[in-house]
């Protein structure tokens, strides 16, 4: 399956208001209810969708706003805790911040002092409703075109590798395949609800210490997620930690795959319709990309300046568009999510992406 060349889409996360964390603290203090926080998240989701549509983005979402409570540990909020809490097999704790038992876990040698709050798997992972259908129904109700609404989902490798395993005996492949079975059933339910665009996010294919065998098992699990799914299938290969500045624990934006070789040929074995990559990594796909389309992450979320559409077009041409990468296989996106950007910068980058599309189509 293919879509029109130069189609624009978001990676998932939209600019997160700084007042999220303030509201969360008010809930913890008993001054606001969880329902009040949910109302704020819903309104922020509508705003994110409106921003994307106003900018001219083709395939849109709700900014993943309902998955977040604050922005200090943004990826665990939206990519991990939200889904771990919904999966039987991970230990629950209703008194904890995210409703699950967590223990710190380092992710990469590049961040020796930075830990993610990682869930604890104590039983076999079995089916749970991941909330994808509910998300689609909410966003599509407010969207101009429900057929252009995309729902994103953390991949089985990320969900399994970051967790503490106290059940599978360090058999990561078995754990990933059980997660994939849960995701696959949710994807089929999502497609039955009318969703035409579904995305998997995988950030750790080149994280420090990863082996080729592990990546191969992760690709197998990703393909199991897609079995029997006919919607347009997006796979986003995340760039790692994009947080920049003191507000994010002083972390410096970097890529996990600065450590290990980038496994392009294995990534291209994913049975999806489009791969979403980090823009300047586009040349490494030459000779490996199959019949998938490639959504070039041309708007750089680590750059706090807004690029012009002309700059984005220049980058795409420099990286191979129209040369080794046929125009028909070229789509447009950003390098990663925009939750850490201010709203004006995020919206500027969205508009630049749409502007680049218009320049190329005209």
Helices and strands as residue ranges (DSSP letters): H 19-28, H 34-55, G 65-67, H 74-75, I 76-81, H 82-84, E 102-106, G 109-111, E 115-121, H 132-142, G 146-148, E 150-154, H 156-161, E 164-165, H 172-192, E 197-202, H 212-226, E 232-237, G 246-248, G 256-258, H 264-267, E 274-278, G 279-285, E 293-299, H 309-318, G 327-329, E 330-334, H 343-361
